[in-house]
Amino acid sequence: MKKLILICLIALMLAGCEKVEKIDGNDGTSMFVLLEDTIDWKVVYHRETKVMYAVSNGSYNRGTFTLLVDTDGKPLLYKGAEDEE
């Protein structure tokens, strides 16, 4: 499990230049889709894998991705209206 998280974090760091777009007006060009945007954090999911992440918006750690997990410690997957199509 630690290796999986490490691989995900490394992949996100390498893809850090990708933009995050809002779910409204989704044109399919971004790797991530924005679900929630607050002063302190954003919640996004990866377009292909549906894995969800919290992205820090703090002044000292802005842009830090944190994998969201379910109660079993598995990556939290987005289940929304797009999945039902």
Order of alpha helices (4+ residues) and beta strands (2+ residues): alpha-beta-beta-beta-beta-beta
